Amino acid sequence: MISDHNSAMEIARARRNQIDWMVQVAYTAGRLFVKNELQNHAAATAFYSLLSAAPLVLLVVYAAQGLAWLAETSDLAAILTAAFFSQFHLDHLMNMGFLPSDIGAAVGGVSLVTLVLSSRRLVNAVQAAFRVIFPDDSKRRMIVSWTLPLIIIPAVLLLAILAVLAQGALRFLAEGELLRAANAQLLQAGNSLVVLASVWGLVFTAYWRLPMQHPRASQAAVFALFASLTLAVLSVGFGLFFSIDKYRAVYGALGGVVFILIGAYVGCLAFYFWAQCLYALTKVDVAALERLFLGGGDAGGNRLEGWVFGSANRLLDHYGRIYPPGERLIAEGDDSDTAFFLYSGRVGLYKDIGGQRRKLGTLEAGELFGEMAYLLHERRTATVEAETEVTALVLPPTLLEELMRYSAPLSRRIIGALCQRLQRMNQQT
């Protein structure tokens, strides 16, 4: 019975830790999203997306005119032409003067030049956002930076247009009773899955390869799926609750542009939010440790943050270790560079001076120690022993470095404590 009770408590504790972890990831992502001003990056990306898409629309009209010429002798070309004009409302847009009724080769050439220039700005906007989301000092090679826009954006936009055209052609065939309703629905469902898989592949590639320090492929794949499903839901919801006709009634011929721009902006927000969640996944322990080390004042926390990071059980399960009284945590002269955070209990600091062991002082709960060996790249300068039962968080040096890079207040506190400790040791000697 006791073992069953303990097992149930361990399972409940594991579940609470999992919930705490998920809440902390979401909170950290939301805080970083606002701090990094990703709304502005989303607006810039949506604007350049519109600039990149506009030349492709003109090229689609140019292609539709070519199909119209072929439609005189081909039934398939006639069906595709009708689907083109039906899906993009080209007749309506031409009658409104939003699109020219006749596009020549020169216009197609101008569209290609505009596409190349705007595509580069779009890639730069996305890369700038990812440099903010995944901060890194390294830079990409110039060749890669210049060739990405020529490959990625035209391919992405053409894929999107082909997906829209495929949906439009299937809908046109179904409405014209050229396909059975069941077959048309099956084909549309299959096409939707293909579109979703294509979007997932593009988002996964961006999440995995655009950050200079690439995240794990499995993590990037999961968050790319979340982003793709969110974009799908937003697309459906946008079509149900928003009408392009209302925007045309307010903005006239520009209503379609405003409608597309708002949709692109919302989609970019979702794209960047899940990218920020991917980064927060790797920094949630750092954020929780910062809150634990600094407490409420230095961390600039609020009540919500106090509730999110209020429990230290998850950190104790992951990094915590219990030391009985008299056990040595650090030995003078060792070359290890692990740092410790004293969660509870008291430890004593000892140093051999002139062949005699002298006590330098004590450390109480809430103190960080052992960081000197890592920061100064030296051996341990003192011995640390538990005077009472001690619970300490054992931090690898890489995590300590991430903490200092992530939190300026924590860095100042560590440097200040280090200076005080060195001054105290000099006075003792």
C-alpha positions as CSV (number, residue, x, y, z in Angstrom):
1,M,0.0,0.0,0.0
2,I,2.8,2.4,0.9
3,S,4.6,1.7,-2.4
4,D,1.3,2.3,-4.4
5,H,0.8,5.5,-2.5
6,N,4.3,6.7,-3.2
7,S,3.9,5.7,-6.9
8,A,0.7,7.7,-7.1
9,M,2.4,10.7,-5.5
10,E,5.3,10.5,-7.9
11,I,2.9,10.3,-10.9
12,A,0.9,13.3,-9.6
13,R,4.2,15.2,-9.0
14,A,5.4,14.4,-12.5
15,R,2.1,15.6,-14.0
16,R,2.3,18.9,-12.0
17,N,5.8,19.4,-13.3
18,Q,4.7,18.8,-16.8
19,I,1.9,21.3,-16.5
20,D,4.3,23.8,-14.9
21,W,6.7,23.3,-17.8
22,M,4.0,23.9,-20.4
23,V,2.8,27.0,-18.6
24,Q,6.3,28.4,-18.2
25,V,7.1,27.7,-21.9
26,A,3.9,29.6,-23.0
27,Y,4.6,32.5,-20.6
28,T,8.2,32.8,-21.6
29,A,7.3,32.7,-25.3
30,G,4.6,35.4,-24.8
31,R,6.9,37.6,-22.8
32,L,9.7,37.3,-25.4
33,F,7.2,37.9,-28.2
34,V,6.2,41.2,-26.8
35,K,9.8,42.1,-25.7
36,N,11.1,41.4,-29.2
37,E,8.3,43.5,-30.8
38,L,7.5,40.7,-33.3
39,Q,4.3,42.5,-34.2
40,N,6.4,45.0,-36.1
41,H,8.4,42.2,-37.8
42,A,5.1,40.5,-38.8
43,A,3.8,43.8,-40.3
44,A,7.0,44.2,-42.3
45,T,6.9,40.6,-43.5
46,A,3.2,40.9,-44.5
47,F,4.0,44.1,-46.5
48,Y,6.8,42.5,-48.4
49,S,4.8,39.4,-48.9
50,L,2.1,41.5,-50.6
51,L,4.8,43.2,-52.8
52,S,6.1,39.8,-53.8
53,A,2.7,38.4,-54.5
54,A,1.5,41.2,-56.6
55,P,3.9,40.5,-59.5
56,L,2.9,36.9,-59.4
57,V,-0.8,37.8,-59.7
58,L,0.1,39.8,-62.9
59,L,2.0,36.8,-64.2
60,V,-1.0,34.6,-63.4
61,V,-3.2,37.0,-65.5
62,Y,-0.6,36.8,-68.2
63,A,-0.8,33.0,-68.0
64,A,-4.6,33.1,-68.0
65,Q,-4.5,35.1,-71.2
66,G,-2.2,32.5,-72.7
67,L,-4.7,29.8,-71.6
68,A,-7.5,31.8,-73.1
69,W,-5.7,31.7,-76.4
70,L,-5.3,27.9,-76.1
71,A,-8.9,27.5,-75.0
72,E,-10.0,28.1,-78.6
73,T,-8.7,24.7,-79.5
74,S,-8.5,22.7,-76.2
75,D,-11.3,21.8,-73.8
76,L,-8.9,21.3,-71.0
77,A,-7.4,24.8,-71.5
78,A,-11.0,26.2,-71.5
79,I,-11.7,24.5,-68.1
80,L,-8.5,25.8,-66.6
81,T,-9.1,29.3,-67.9
82,A,-12.6,29.3,-66.4
83,A,-11.2,28.1,-63.1
84,F,-8.5,30.7,-63.2
85,F,-10.9,33.6,-63.7
86,S,-13.4,32.1,-61.2
87,Q,-11.0,31.5,-58.4
88,F,-9.2,34.9,-58.6
89,H,-12.3,36.9,-59.7
90,L,-10.2,38.2,-62.6
91,D,-13.1,39.5,-64.6
92,H,-14.4,41.5,-61.6
93,L,-11.0,42.9,-60.8
94,M,-10.4,43.9,-64.5
95,N,-13.8,45.5,-64.7
96,M,-13.0,47.5,-61.5
97,G,-9.7,48.6,-63.1
98,F,-7.7,46.9,-60.4
99,L,-6.0,44.7,-63.0
100,P,-5.2,45.6,-66.6
101,S,-7.2,43.8,-69.2
102,D,-4.2,43.3,-71.5
103,I,-0.8,42.4,-70.3
104,G,2.1,42.2,-72.6
105,A,5.6,40.7,-72.4
106,A,7.0,44.0,-71.1
107,V,4.7,43.9,-68.1
108,G,5.7,40.3,-67.4
109,G,9.3,41.4,-67.4
110,V,8.7,44.2,-65.0
111,S,6.8,41.8,-62.8
112,L,9.7,39.5,-62.7
113,V,12.1,42.3,-61.7
114,T,9.7,43.5,-59.0
115,L,9.4,39.9,-57.8
116,V,13.1,39.5,-57.4
117,L,13.6,42.8,-55.6
118,S,10.6,42.4,-53.3
119,S,11.6,38.8,-52.6
120,R,14.9,39.8,-51.3
121,R,13.4,42.3,-49.0
122,L,10.9,39.6,-47.8
123,V,13.8,37.2,-47.0
124,N,15.7,40.0,-45.2
125,A,12.6,40.7,-43.1
126,V,12.2,37.0,-42.1
127,Q,15.9,36.7,-41.4
128,A,15.8,39.8,-39.2
129,A,12.9,38.5,-37.3
130,F,14.7,35.1,-36.7
131,R,17.8,36.9,-35.6
132,V,15.7,38.5,-32.9
133,I,13.8,35.3,-32.0
134,F,17.0,33.2,-32.0
135,P,19.7,35.7,-31.0
136,D,23.2,34.8,-32.3
137,D,26.3,36.8,-33.1
138,S,27.4,34.8,-36.1
139,K,26.5,35.8,-39.7
140,R,25.5,34.0,-42.8
141,R,27.8,33.9,-45.8
142,M,27.1,36.6,-48.4
143,I,26.5,34.1,-51.2
144,V,23.8,32.3,-49.2
145,S,22.2,35.6,-48.2
146,W,21.9,36.7,-51.8
147,T,20.8,33.5,-53.4
148,L,18.1,32.6,-50.9
149,P,15.6,35.2,-52.2
150,L,16.0,34.0,-55.8
151,I,15.1,30.5,-54.8
152,I,12.9,30.4,-51.8
153,I,10.3,33.1,-52.2
154,P,9.4,32.5,-55.9
155,A,9.1,28.8,-55.1
156,V,6.9,29.4,-52.1
157,L,4.6,31.9,-53.8
158,L,4.3,29.7,-56.9
159,L,3.4,26.8,-54.7
160,A,0.8,28.8,-52.9
161,I,-0.8,30.0,-56.2
162,L,-0.8,26.4,-57.6
163,A,-2.5,25.2,-54.4
164,V,-5.2,27.9,-54.8
165,L,-5.6,27.2,-58.5
166,A,-6.0,23.5,-57.8
167,Q,-8.7,24.2,-55.2
168,G,-10.4,26.5,-57.6
169,A,-10.3,24.0,-60.5
170,L,-11.8,21.3,-58.3
171,R,-14.5,23.6,-57.1
172,F,-15.2,24.7,-60.7
173,L,-15.4,21.1,-61.9
174,A,-17.7,20.2,-59.0
175,E,-20.0,23.2,-59.5
176,G,-20.2,22.5,-63.3
177,E,-21.1,18.8,-62.6
178,L,-18.1,17.7,-64.5
179,L,-17.1,15.5,-61.5
180,R,-19.3,13.6,-59.1
181,A,-19.8,15.4,-55.8
182,A,-18.2,12.6,-53.8
183,N,-15.2,12.4,-56.1
184,A,-14.8,16.2,-56.1
185,Q,-15.0,16.3,-52.2
186,L,-12.4,13.5,-52.0
187,L,-10.1,15.3,-54.4
188,Q,-10.5,18.5,-52.5
189,A,-9.7,16.8,-49.2
190,G,-6.7,15.2,-50.7
191,N,-5.6,18.5,-52.2
192,S,-6.1,20.2,-48.8
193,L,-3.8,17.6,-47.1
194,V,-1.2,18.1,-49.8
195,V,-1.4,21.9,-49.2
196,L,-1.1,21.4,-45.4
197,A,1.9,19.1,-45.8
198,S,3.5,21.6,-48.1
199,V,3.0,24.4,-45.6
200,W,4.3,22.2,-42.9
201,G,7.4,21.4,-44.9
202,L,8.1,25.1,-45.6
203,V,7.6,26.1,-42.0
204,F,9.7,23.2,-40.7
205,T,12.5,24.2,-43.1
206,A,12.3,27.8,-41.8
207,Y,12.2,26.8,-38.1
208,W,15.1,24.3,-38.5
209,R,17.5,26.0,-40.8
210,L,17.0,29.7,-40.5
211,P,18.3,30.0,-36.9
212,M,22.1,30.1,-36.9
213,Q,22.1,27.6,-34.0
214,H,19.8,25.0,-35.4
215,P,17.3,23.5,-33.0
216,R,16.6,19.8,-32.9
217,A,14.8,18.6,-36.0
218,S,12.1,16.8,-33.9
219,Q,11.3,19.9,-32.0
220,A,11.2,22.0,-35.1
221,A,8.9,19.5,-36.7
222,V,6.4,19.6,-33.8
223,F,6.2,23.3,-33.7
224,A,6.0,23.5,-37.5
225,L,2.9,21.3,-37.2
226,F,1.4,23.6,-34.6
227,A,2.1,26.6,-36.8
228,S,0.6,24.9,-39.9
229,L,-2.5,23.9,-38.1
230,T,-2.9,27.4,-36.7
231,L,-2.5,28.9,-40.1
232,A,-5.1,26.4,-41.4
233,V,-7.6,27.4,-38.7
234,L,-6.9,31.1,-39.3
235,S,-7.5,30.6,-43.0
236,V,-10.8,28.9,-42.4
237,G,-11.9,31.4,-39.8
238,F,-10.9,34.3,-41.9
239,G,-13.1,33.1,-44.7
240,L,-16.0,32.5,-42.4
241,F,-16.0,35.7,-40.3
242,F,-14.5,38.2,-42.7
243,S,-15.8,39.2,-46.1
244,I,-13.7,40.8,-48.8
245,D,-16.8,42.6,-50.1
246,K,-17.0,44.6,-46.8
247,Y,-13.4,45.8,-47.3
248,R,-14.2,46.7,-50.9
249,A,-17.2,48.7,-49.7
250,V,-15.0,50.7,-47.4
251,Y,-11.7,51.0,-49.4
252,G,-13.0,50.6,-52.9
253,A,-10.6,48.9,-55.4
254,L,-8.0,48.7,-52.6
255,G,-10.3,46.6,-50.4
256,G,-8.9,43.4,-51.8
257,V,-5.3,44.6,-51.0
258,V,-6.3,45.5,-47.4
259,F,-8.0,42.2,-47.0
260,I,-5.0,40.2,-48.1
261,L,-2.6,42.4,-46.1
262,I,-4.6,41.8,-42.9
263,G,-4.7,38.1,-43.5
264,A,-0.9,38.0,-44.2
265,Y,-0.3,40.0,-41.0
266,V,-2.3,37.6,-38.9
267,G,-0.6,34.6,-40.5
268,C,2.9,36.1,-39.9
269,L,2.0,36.7,-36.2
270,A,1.2,33.0,-35.8
271,F,4.3,32.0,-37.7
272,Y,6.6,34.1,-35.5
273,F,4.8,33.2,-32.3
274,W,5.4,29.4,-32.7
275,A,9.0,30.2,-33.7
276,Q,9.3,32.1,-30.4
277,C,7.8,29.1,-28.6
278,L,10.4,26.9,-30.2
279,Y,13.1,29.2,-28.7
280,A,11.4,29.4,-25.4
281,L,11.4,25.6,-25.2
282,T,15.2,25.7,-24.9
283,K,15.2,28.7,-22.5
284,V,12.4,27.8,-20.1
285,D,14.8,26.4,-17.5
286,V,17.0,29.4,-17.8
287,A,14.0,31.7,-17.2
288,A,12.8,29.6,-14.2
289,L,16.3,29.7,-12.7
290,E,16.6,33.4,-13.2
291,R,13.4,33.9,-11.3
292,L,14.5,31.5,-8.5
293,F,17.9,33.2,-8.2
294,L,16.8,36.8,-8.3
295,G,13.4,36.5,-6.5
296,G,10.8,39.2,-7.1
297,G,12.8,42.4,-6.9
298,D,15.8,42.1,-9.2
299,A,13.9,40.0,-11.7
300,G,11.3,42.7,-12.3
301,G,8.6,40.1,-11.8
302,N,4.9,40.6,-11.3
303,R,2.2,38.5,-9.8
304,L,1.6,36.5,-12.9
305,E,5.2,35.7,-13.3
306,G,5.3,34.8,-9.6
307,W,2.5,32.4,-10.1
308,V,4.0,30.9,-13.2
309,F,7.5,30.3,-11.7
310,G,6.3,30.0,-8.1
311,S,7.0,26.3,-7.7
312,A,10.6,25.1,-7.8
313,N,9.7,21.4,-7.8
314,R,10.5,20.9,-11.4
315,L,13.9,22.5,-11.1
316,L,14.6,20.5,-7.9
317,D,13.7,17.2,-9.7
318,H,16.0,18.1,-12.6
319,Y,19.0,19.8,-11.0
320,G,18.5,19.3,-7.3
321,R,20.7,17.2,-5.0
322,I,20.6,16.6,-1.2
323,Y,23.8,16.7,0.9
324,P,23.8,15.4,4.5
325,P,25.7,17.4,7.2
326,G,29.5,17.1,6.8
327,E,29.5,16.1,3.1
328,R,31.8,18.1,0.9
329,L,30.3,19.8,-2.1
330,I,33.5,21.4,-3.4
331,A,37.1,20.5,-2.6
332,E,39.9,23.1,-2.8
333,G,42.2,22.5,-5.7
334,D,39.7,20.5,-7.8
335,D,39.5,21.4,-11.5
336,S,35.7,21.0,-11.8
337,D,33.7,24.1,-12.9
338,T,30.2,23.2,-11.8
339,A,28.2,25.9,-10.0
340,F,25.8,25.5,-7.1
341,F,22.7,27.3,-5.9
342,L,21.9,26.8,-2.2
343,Y,18.2,26.2,-2.1
344,S,18.0,25.3,1.6
345,G,20.4,24.7,4.4
346,R,23.8,26.2,5.3
347,V,27.3,25.5,4.1
348,G,30.8,26.5,5.4
349,L,33.7,27.9,3.4
350,Y,37.2,26.6,4.3
351,K,40.7,27.3,3.0
352,D,44.1,25.9,3.8
353,I,46.3,28.9,4.8
354,G,49.8,28.2,5.9
355,G,49.1,24.5,6.4
356,Q,46.1,25.2,8.7
357,R,42.4,24.9,7.8
358,R,40.6,28.2,8.4
359,K,37.0,29.0,8.0
360,L,36.2,31.9,5.7
361,G,32.5,32.1,6.4
362,T,29.1,30.5,5.8
363,L,26.6,30.7,3.0
364,E,22.8,30.6,3.6
365,A,20.0,29.6,1.4
366,G,19.6,31.7,-1.8
367,E,23.4,32.0,-2.4
368,L,25.1,31.0,-5.7
369,F,28.6,29.6,-5.3
370,G,31.2,27.7,-7.2
371,E,31.0,30.0,-10.2
372,M,34.4,31.4,-9.6
373,A,36.2,28.4,-11.1
374,Y,34.3,28.8,-14.3
375,L,34.5,32.5,-14.6
376,L,38.2,32.7,-13.8
377,H,39.2,29.4,-15.4
378,E,41.0,28.4,-12.3
379,R,40.9,25.5,-9.8
380,R,38.7,25.6,-6.8
381,T,40.0,28.2,-4.3
382,A,38.1,27.0,-1.3
383,T,36.4,23.9,0.2
384,V,32.6,24.0,0.7
385,E,31.0,21.6,3.2
386,A,27.4,21.1,4.4
387,E,26.9,22.3,8.0
388,T,23.2,21.2,7.9
389,E,21.3,19.1,5.5
390,V,21.6,21.0,2.2
391,T,19.5,21.0,-0.9
392,A,21.4,22.5,-3.8
393,L,20.9,22.9,-7.5
394,V,23.9,21.6,-9.4
395,L,24.4,23.7,-12.6
396,P,26.7,22.7,-15.4
397,P,28.9,25.5,-16.7
398,T,27.1,25.7,-20.0
399,L,23.8,26.5,-18.2
400,L,25.6,29.1,-16.0
401,E,26.8,30.8,-19.2
402,E,23.3,30.8,-20.7
403,L,22.0,32.3,-17.5
404,M,24.5,35.1,-17.6
405,R,23.8,35.8,-21.3
406,Y,20.1,35.6,-20.8
407,S,19.8,37.9,-17.7
408,A,21.7,41.1,-17.2
409,P,20.5,41.5,-13.6
410,L,21.8,38.0,-12.7
411,S,25.1,38.7,-14.4
412,R,25.5,41.9,-12.3
413,R,24.6,40.0,-9.2
414,I,27.1,37.2,-9.9
415,I,29.9,39.7,-10.7
416,G,29.1,41.7,-7.5
417,A,29.1,38.5,-5.3
418,L,32.4,37.4,-6.9
419,C,34.1,40.7,-6.2
420,Q,32.9,40.6,-2.6
421,R,34.1,37.0,-2.2
422,L,37.6,37.9,-3.6
423,Q,37.8,40.9,-1.3
424,R,36.9,38.7,1.7
425,M,39.4,36.1,0.8
426,N,42.2,38.7,0.4
427,Q,41.4,40.1,3.8
428,Q,41.6,36.6,5.3
429,T,45.0,36.0,3.8
